[in-house]
Amino acid sequence: MKAYERLLNYVTVRTPSDENSETVPSSQCQFDLANILKEEMAALGLQDIVLDDQCYLYGKLPATAGYEDKTSIGFIAHMDTVADFVDQEIRPVITENYNGEDLPLGDSGLVLSTEVFPHLKDLKGRTLITSDGHTILGADDKAGIAEILTLIEYLNTSGMPHGPISVAFTPDEEIGTGAAHFNVEQFGAEYGYTLDGDTEGEIQYENFNACKAQFDITGFSVHPGSSKDTMINACLVAMEINDLLPGMETPRGTEGYEGFYHLMSMSGDCAKAQLNYIVRDHDATFFEARKNTLRLIEKNLNEKWGEGTVSLTISDQYKNMAEIIAGCMHLIDNAKTACENAGVTPLVLPIRGGTDGCQLSFKGLPCPNLGTGGHAYHGPYEHITVEGMDKAVDVLIELVKLYA
């Protein structure tokens, strides 16, 4: 079975995770896909298959005889999708021999535009898969699942020799907890790769250092008619806080390795106000400097308005896995070679976000991220090509060859 055929089967099973849930998995619907995958894994000859009560699914493909001592590697993808644009049946649409021009998405009124997505012109002649515009497609990350199982099928049918291979499919990646309950020992590989990137050939091992920052502002509210030199308007202090941050260092104004402050939400009145930010930077030194900037704002505004007016809480979220991968760069070198051997241009790019592989790397499983061939994730414009998925599988095959 081709990877895209598996994808078409998987995306119709809706699996949105729920950031407001306190259960693991955050939504029971993720078990619907997990049970399907468990049966498919067994049919493909995977062994030691375990679906635990938190919806983590593991399996192993034993090494070819004589290759048991080769480096054990594993491949990981997540079963959940974002919760947006999944309130109705998902209907994938196949456009063969795509003409590289604007493409209406069913009867939704939405158009996949080459102006918004210039890379579409490079997909001319390929077979394009989209939704009908009313929902996401779900290629993030069901394409990764499809490609991993297509690799396993190839290894079984081709007779290509290989070392020990591990497979895992996880829940709740989209709400940031996909690696939280991952059992590295059960997975059983020395090294891993997540398949959760975009363009085929993408190789990512540098992600943001990340934290959340919350400012709580306590004002002094009195009647506005008699508030001269008395009132402290918490909302105005909140505005002052944001004005003290670098105006261009926001997500809209940054790219590549450039970090940012992102105001996620704000609320309040004259008496109380709150600002919630996420702070990101690839460079650990710059990241600490950003946190120190926030602390300096807290200090200076308390000196200006009175102690206790501004209270800052910083909560670290994750670190850049580059410091872990630096000790095993063969993961990146081999991924680049695998791309070249598969006729794919390697694209080593920083992740402007986080990944399960980041957290897994710090749990003892070095785990960079590879592209699946998809684009425009997390919305109704999501799309992928049959050829891109085939190339992603070819890269995996070449990677397994290198480790054998």
N, C-alpha and C positions, 0 to 999 in steps of 0.2 A: 504494500500500500504506500502511496506517495504521502509526503508530509502534509500537503495541502488537503488531501482527502481526510486525514485524521483531524485536521483543524476544523473542517466543515462539520464534522460530527461533534466536536467538543464545544464549539461556540454556541450551539443551540441549548446547551445546559447552562442556565444562568447561575453564576456563582459570585454575586457581589458580597464583599466583606462589609462589616458594619462597625464603624469607628466608635459608635455609642454603646456597643455591646461589652459586657464584662465576661463573656464566656470564651472558651477556646475550643473549637474555632469560633469566630465571632458570628458566623451564620451557618446554620445546619445544612443549607443547600450545597455547601462545598463538599459534603459527603456524597452528594449525588454523583458528582464527577469522580470523586476519589474511588467509589465502588466500581464505576465503569473502568477506570484505569487499572484498578487492581486485577480485574478479570483479564484485561488486555495484556498486562504484564505477565500473568501466569501463562497465557496462550503463547507469548513470545519466548517462553522458557526461562524467564528470570526466576531466581531462587531467593530464599530467605525473605519472602515478601511479607511486610508488616504494615498494616494500617492501624495506627494507634487511636486511642479515644480522643485525641486532640486534632485528628485529621492530617497527620503527617504520614506519608506513604513512602516506604523504602523498598528497594529490591536490589539484587546483585546478579551480575552475569559472571560466572566463574571464568577464570583465565583458560585460554587454550592450553592443552597439555604441553608442558615444557616451558610455559610462559608465566608460571605461577609466581616467580620471583621478580617480575617486572613491576615497575611503579604502579600502584593502584590509583586510578583517577576516577572521579565521579562527576555526574552532571545533574543539575538541579534547576527546576522551574516551579513557578507558583500557579496554583489552581484558581485563586480568587481574581476577580476584576474590581475595578472601581464601582462605586454605587451609583454614579451618575449615568443617565441615559440607558438604564436597564429596566425600565418600568413596563416593558412589553416584550413580546416574543422577538428574538433576534433572528433576522433573516439575512444571511449572507448573500451577496450578489457577485457573480463572476462576470467579468468583462474580458473576453478573449481579444487578443491582438489590440490591446489598448492603443489609442491613437496619440497619446501624449498631450491631449488637450483637455479643457475643462470638462468635467464629468458630472452631470446631474445625479444625485443620489436618490433613486426611486422617485416617489411622489412627495418627498419631504419638503421640497422647496430649497434644499441645501445643494450647493455645488462644490465639488472638489476642484479647487481653483489652482491653476498653475501660477497665478500671481502670488497667492498665499503660500503655496507649496511648489517652489521652482523645480525641485527634484523630480516632479512628475514627468517632465519632458524627457528625463533620462530613462524612464520606465516604458517608453514607447515600444510597442511590439510585444510586450510581456502580457501575461494573463494576470489581471488585477482583481483582487478580492476586497470588497468593501461591505459595509452594511447597507441597508436601504435608506439610511439617513435618519431613521427614527431612534436608533440605539447605537451603542458602541458595537464594534465587531467582536472584540474579546481576544484578539491576537496577542494582547498583553495579558497573560503570558501563555496562552494556550498554544501559540505557535512554538514556543520553547518546548512544551510538553510533546507536541507532535514531532518535532525534529529529534528529540532524544529517543523516542520510541521507534522512529524510523531508522535511526542509527542502530538500535538494538536489533531490529529486523534484518538490516543489512549484514551485521556481523554474524547473525545466525545462518543466513542463506548463502553468503559469499564464501564462508570458510576462512575469511581473513584472520590470521592469528592475532591475538590481542592479550594484554595483561588483564588483571582483575578490574572490572568495571562496576561502579555503584551508581544507582539512580535514586533520586528523591524528588517528590512533588509536595509542596508545602502550602499551607493556608495563610491568609491574612497578610501577605506581603504589602498589599496596597495601603494598609493602615499601620505599617511600620513594625509589625510584630511577627513577621514570618520566620525570623531566625530565633525568636525568643525561646521556643521549646524544641528546637531542632536537636536531635540526638546524634551528635558527631560520632559516638562509638557505634551506634546502630548503623549509621551510614557506611562506615568502615573503609573509607578511602583516605589516602595520604594527602591528596590535593583535590580540589573541586573547581568546577566552572559553573556559574549560573548562566543560563541562556535567557536573558531578559533585556537585551539591548535592542537597538533599532536596526540600522542598515547592516546587511550581511558584510562580514569583514570587520565589524566594529570590535575593538578590544579595549576594555576599560579596567583600570586597576587603581585609579586615583579618584577618590570621592571627596566630598566636602567634610571638614570638621564641622560639627553642628551643635547648636544649643538653642534653647528657648529662653526668652527674656521677658519678664513681666514687670511692668511699672505699675505700682498702686499709688495713686495720688490722693492725699487727704487735704481737702480745702478747708476754708473757714467761711461758712455761709451766714451772712447777716442780711437784714433788709437792704435792698440796693439803694434805697433813698438815704440811708445813713451809714454807708459802708466806706466812706473816705478813709484810706490808710488802714482799713480793717479787713475787708473781704479778701480772701484768697480763693479765686475761682479755679477749681480743680481741672476743669476742661481747658482753661487757658494755659495752665501749667503743663498739661499734657501736650498741647500744641507746641509749647516752648521746647519740650523734650525732643519732639520729632524734628523741630527746626534746627536743633543742635547737632543732628546727624548729617553726614555728607549727603547732599541732595541727589547726586548721581549714583550713589552706591546702593542702588535698589535692583531688583531683578530685571526691570526694564532697561536699566542703563549698563548692565554688565554682561560679560560672556567669557567663555574659555575658563581661565584660572582665576578670574576676578571674583572676589567675594562680595557679599552684600548684607544689608539690614533689610528685612522685609516686615512691614507692619501688617500683621494678619487680621487684627481686630481692634476696635476701640469702643469704649462705652463710658457713660458717666453723666454727671450733672455738676452743679456748682460745688457740692459738698464732697463728692467722691468721683474718681475717674480711674480708668484702667487702660493700659496699652499692652498689647501682646505682639511680640516680635519673634521671628526666627532669624538666627544669625549664622552665616555660612562663610567659610574660607578654606581653600585647599591647603594653604600654608599654615602650619601650626603656630608659628610666631605671629603672623598677621592675625590669626584667629584670636590669640590671647590679647593682642592689641585692641581688637574690636570689643572684646569683653571689658577691657580696661577703660575704653572710651565710655561705655555705658555706666561703669562705676564712677567715673569722673563726673558725668552728668548728674548722677544721683547726689554726689558729694556737693557739687557747686550749687545745685538748686536747693538743697537743704540749707546751705549757708545763706542763700539769698532769701528763702521764704520761711525758714525756720525748721529746726530738726524734726524729723518725722513727717514732713510734708510729702516726701518722695521715698518710696521703698522699692528696691529692685531685687528681684529673684531670678537668678540664672540657673537653668537646669541643662546640664550637658546631655546630648542625645547620642551621638556617635562620633568616631574619629576616622581619619583618612587611612584606609587600609594599605596605602602605598608603603607605610613603614613596615608592614608585615611582608608584603610581596617583595620588597627590596631584598629579602633574604632568600628568595626562591624565584629569581627572574627567569628561570627556565620556563615558567608558566607563560610568560609573555613572549619570550623568544620562540618557543614552540608554537604558540598560537599564531604568531606572525608567519612562521615558516609554513604552517598548515594552510593558512590563507593563500600564500603564494603558490603552494603545491596544488591548491584547488582552483587556481585561476581567479582568485579574489584579491583585490587590493586591500592590504591591512590598513585599518583606520584606528590608530591608537589615540583615544580621546579621553579627556577627563570627564567624570560623571558630575554633572551639575545637580547633585542630589545625593541620595544614599542608595544602598542596595543590600539585600540580604547577605550577599557575599562579603560586604564590609563587616557586618557583625559576626559572620561565621569565621572570618579571618582572625578576629580577635578571640574566638572560641577555640582556636587551634586548627582550623581547616582553611588554609590559604585558598582564596576563592575569587579570582577575577571574573569579569562579566563579558559575555560574547553576544554579538548581534544576531537577531533572528530573521531580519529582512523586513521588519515592520516599520510603520511610520505613523505619526500624528496620533499617538496613544491618548487615551483618557477622554475621548469625545467621539461624536458621530462621524468625524472625518478620518477615522482610523482606517488604514489600508495596508495591504501586504501583497506581494506577488508570488505566484507559484515558483517562478525561477529563483527569486530571492531565497525562498525556503529551501529549494533544492541545493542552492549554493551553501546555505548554512549547514545542511546535512553533510555536504562534501567536506566542509572545513572540519566537522567533528570526526569524520572518517580519517582524514589525514592526521588529525591530532592523535587519535588512537594509534595509528601506525607509528607515529614518532615515539610514543611512550612504550611501544612494543619492541 
